[in-house]
């Protein structure tokens, strides 16, 4: 079986996409940006793209993956079919439904500018928007928010929110953003809260901080009731669903932020990775379930929403000696949402033959993740191209923005 390399993003397609974008921006105006919502989900730990989106049709795939290889569509433990080469992991039922509904684009053989295999440096590059680690103390998404044209940025409004224990690098920078963290303490009763409010009333800073915290906690609820994890999930998975619900609570408010960021962990599958069953399958099931909750909680806002899921790098093409995979290079990314022109796999597939592997061990990167990020920011949030090149993603001229990604 011979698989030809696929290049969906040819120069002609880019030119047509650029024209489409220009006409769409002229037509949409500020209303499109004011309604647009964007969520960036960081999959920390290096997601195995060859497992999340198995290239079951590649003739070298099964031999490299051995016991971690997935069967073809229709086989026990087989993948959800995307096309004749690629499928989705059987744990990704919601993403499969989204692909069928043209609300999901799958990118494969994609990577950022980073080519080493350090989690810390890889995540720094993923978030800082530069071509090297530790090149900036700010993140590309914060710089993008700071660069929004004045007519598209409501005054005195925090346009972004970071959800988690810490403010991630991607959201640090000149633009003011909100933050929210799931509490591990019991909720305060009304009397205690009233006493604390009275105690802080004579200190302007503490009083404002308390008011902000109470407001944020009120937003991060569903119909005023404390959030409950779905599906009986516990531990980290339960906290993940809580964060997902909170993100929806912030974004669906008209006066709320337009952009949200949060992360998930546990993707570093060096040992006992599993295939249709196992630790990776369990994590993918939780991720998929949370995305379904996100769509349900956003309600009508979903049609104006784009969700980008990306990781710092991929994993080795071959299985290691502990039935897992080690740090690699190219991987997969997902663009999901009601505003996405989906139902597509975008991949200039290099193949998995020994000669095609990067450094003889990894899936070779043939697309730049920054091109996807640029396309989303330009087409969905209407960030000017000149700003993307000079401020948001410096030194990224070779990573030309991908168009079209959004629905007309």
Residue pairs with C-beta under 8 A, 6 or more apart in sequence:
1 57
1 59
2 59
3 57
3 58
3 59
3 85
3 349
3 351
5 348
5 349
5 350
5 351
5 366
6 85
6 347
6 348
6 349
7 348
8 344
8 345
8 346
8 347
8 348
9 346
9 348
9 367
9 371
9 402
14 400
14 402
14 403
16 404
17 402
17 403
17 404
18 403
20 403
20 404
20 408
21 378
21 379
21 403
21 404
24 32
24 379
24 406
24 408
25 32
25 382
28 382
30 151
30 152
32 382
33 148
33 152
33 258
33 381
33 382
34 152
34 154
34 258
35 304
36 258
36 304
36 305
36 306
36 339
36 380
36 381
36 382
37 251
37 258
37 259
37 260
37 298
37 301
37 304
37 305
37 306
38 258
38 259
38 260
38 305
38 306
38 307
38 308
38 376
38 380
38 381
39 247
39 251
39 259
39 260
39 261
39 262
39 294
39 305
39 306
39 307
39 308
40 141
40 170
40 259
40 260
40 261
40 307
40 308
40 310
41 261
41 262
41 263
41 264
41 307
41 308
41 309
41 310
42 123
42 126
42 127
42 168
42 170
42 261
42 262
42 263
42 264
42 310
42 311
43 263
43 264
43 267
43 287
43 309
43 310
43 311
44 119
44 123
44 263
44 264
44 265
44 267
44 311
44 312
45 119
45 265
45 266
45 267
45 268
45 269
45 311
45 312
46 119
46 122
46 267
46 268
46 311
46 312
46 313
46 314
46 315
46 327
46 328
46 331
47 267
47 311
47 314
47 315
47 331
47 332
48 267
48 269
48 273
48 280
48 314
48 315
48 325
48 331
49 108
49 311
49 314
49 315
49 330
49 331
49 332
49 363
50 61
50 65
50 314
50 315
50 317
50 325
50 331
50 363
51 68
51 70
51 89
51 273
51 275
51 280
51 315
51 325
52 88
52 89
52 92
52 284
52 331
52 332
53 82
53 86
53 87
53 88
53 89
53 106
53 108
53 332
53 345
54 61
54 65
54 69
54 70
54 79
54 86
54 87
54 89
55 61
55 85
55 86
55 108
55 349
55 352
56 69
56 70
56 71
56 72
56 73
56 78
56 79
56 85
56 86
56 87
57 72
57 84
57 85
57 86
58 85
58 349
58 351
58 352
60 351
60 352
60 353
60 354
61 69
61 352
62 69
64 317
64 318
64 319
64 352
65 317
65 318
65 319
66 319
67 275
67 319
67 323
68 273
68 274
68 275
68 319
68 323
68 325
69 275
70 77
70 78
70 79
70 87
70 89
70 90
70 275
70 276
71 77
71 78
71 79
72 78
72 79
72 87
73 79
73 80
73 81
73 87
77 90
77 275
77 276
77 277
78 87
78 90
79 87
79 88
79 89
79 90
80 87
80 88
80 89
80 90
80 92
80 93
80 96
80 99
81 87
82 88
82 99
82 106
82 345
83 345
85 345
85 349
86 106
86 108
86 345
86 347
88 95
88 96
88 99
88 106
89 276
89 280
89 281
89 284
90 276
90 281
91 276
91 281
91 282
91 284
91 285
91 288
92 284
92 287
92 288
93 288
94 288
94 289
94 291
94 292
94 295
95 104
95 288
95 291
95 334
95 336
98 104
98 291
98 336
98 342
99 106
99 342
99 343
100 343
101 342
101 343
102 340
102 341
102 342
102 343
103 336
103 337
103 338
103 340
103 342
103 343
104 334
104 335
104 336
104 340
104 342
104 343
105 334
105 335
105 336
105 340
105 341
105 342
105 343
105 344
105 345
105 346
105 405
106 332
106 333
106 334
106 344
106 345
106 346
106 347
107 332
107 333
107 334
107 335
107 345
107 346
107 347
107 367
107 369
107 372
108 330
108 332
108 345
108 346
108 347
108 349
109 330
109 347
109 348
109 349
109 350
109 363
109 364
109 365
109 366
109 367
110 330
110 331
110 332
110 333
110 347
110 365
110 366
110 367
110 368
110 369
110 372
111 313
111 314
111 329
111 330
111 331
111 365
111 367
111 368
111 369
112 122
112 125
112 126
112 312
112 313
112 368
112 369
112 370
113 125
113 130
113 131
113 132
113 368
113 370
113 396
113 399
114 121
114 122
114 125
114 126
114 132
114 133
114 312
114 313
115 329
116 122
117 313
117 326
117 327
117 328
117 329
118 133
119 268
119 312
119 327
120 133
121 133
121 134
122 133
122 312
122 313
123 169
123 312
124 133
124 134
124 169
125 131
125 132
125 133
125 312
126 170
126 310
126 311
126 312
126 369
127 139
127 140
127 168
127 169
127 170
128 134
128 135
128 136
128 138
128 139
128 140
128 169
128 170
129 136
129 139
129 140
129 143
129 170
129 370
129 373
129 392
129 393
129 394
129 396
130 136
130 393
130 394
130 395
131 395
131 396
137 169
137 172
138 169
138 172
138 173
138 174
139 168
139 169
139 170
139 171
139 172
139 173
140 170
140 373
140 392
140 393
141 160
141 170
141 171
141 259
141 261
142 160
142 170
142 171
142 172
142 173
142 174
142 175
142 177
143 173
143 174
143 175
143 391
143 392
144 377
144 381
144 383
144 387
144 388
144 392
145 153
145 159
145 160
145 173
145 175
145 177
145 259
146 173
146 174
146 175
147 383
147 384
147 387
147 391
147 392
148 159
148 381
148 382
148 383
149 382
149 384
152 381
152 382
153 159
154 255
157 255
157 257
158 176
158 177
158 178
158 257
159 175
159 177
159 257
159 258
159 259
160 171
160 175
160 177
160 178
160 257
160 258
160 259
160 260
160 261
161 177
161 178
161 179
161 180
161 247
161 250
161 251
161 256
161 257
161 259
161 260
161 261
162 168
162 171
162 177
162 178
162 179
162 180
162 260
162 261
162 262
163 179
163 180
163 181
163 182
163 243
163 246
163 247
163 250
163 260
163 261
163 262
164 181
164 243
164 262
164 263
165 181
167 177
167 179
168 261
168 263
170 261
171 177
171 261
177 257
178 212
178 216
178 250
178 257
179 216
180 216
180 217
180 219
180 220
180 246
180 250
182 239
182 242
182 243
182 246
183 217
187 226
188 196
193 214
196 210
197 207
197 210
200 206
200 207
200 210
201 207
218 224
219 246
219 249
219 250
219 253
219 256
220 227
220 245
220 246
220 249
220 250
221 227
221 249
222 245
222 249
222 297
227 241
227 242
227 245
227 246
229 237
229 238
229 239
229 241
229 242
230 241
230 289
230 293
231 241
231 289
233 240
233 241
233 286
233 289
236 265
236 266
237 286
240 264
240 286
240 287
240 290
241 286
241 289
241 290
241 293
243 262
244 262
244 290
244 291
244 293
244 294
244 297
245 293
245 297
247 260
247 262
247 294
248 293
248 294
248 297
248 298
248 301
249 297
250 256
250 257
250 260
251 257
251 258
251 260
251 298
251 301
251 305
252 297
252 298
252 299
252 301
258 381
259 381
264 283
264 287
266 279
266 283
267 280
267 283
267 311
269 279
269 280
269 315
269 324
269 325
270 320
270 322
270 324
270 325
270 326
271 320
271 322
271 323
271 324
272 278
272 279
272 322
272 323
272 324
273 279
273 280
273 323
273 324
273 325
274 280
274 281
275 281
287 309
291 307
291 336
294 307
295 302
295 338
298 305
302 337
302 338
303 338
303 339
304 338
304 339
305 337
305 338
305 339
306 335
306 336
306 337
306 339
306 340
306 376
306 380
306 405
306 406
307 334
307 335
307 336
307 337
308 333
308 334
308 335
308 336
308 372
308 373
308 376
309 333
309 334
309 335
309 336
310 333
310 369
311 331
311 333
313 327
313 328
313 329
313 330
313 331
314 328
314 329
314 330
314 331
314 332
314 362
314 363
315 325
315 326
315 327
315 328
315 331
315 362
316 325
316 326
316 327
316 328
316 361
316 362
317 328
317 352
317 357
317 361
317 362
317 363
318 325
318 361
319 325
320 326
328 361
328 362
328 363
329 358
329 359
329 362
329 363
329 364
329 365
330 358
330 362
330 363
330 364
330 365
330 366
331 363
333 369
333 372
335 342
335 372
335 376
335 405
336 342
339 380
339 406
339 407
340 405
340 406
340 407
341 404
341 405
341 406
341 407
341 408
346 367
346 402
347 366
347 367
348 366
348 367
349 366
350 356
350 363
350 364
350 366
352 363
354 360
356 364
357 363
357 364
358 364
358 365
368 396
368 398
368 399
370 393
370 396
370 399
371 399
371 400
371 401
371 402
372 402
372 405
373 393
374 388
374 392
374 393
374 396
374 399
374 400
374 401
374 402
375 401
375 402
375 403
375 404
375 405
376 405
376 406
377 383
377 388
377 392
378 384
378 385
378 388
378 401
378 403
379 401
379 403
379 404
379 405
379 406
380 405
380 406
383 392
385 401
388 401
389 396
389 397
393 399
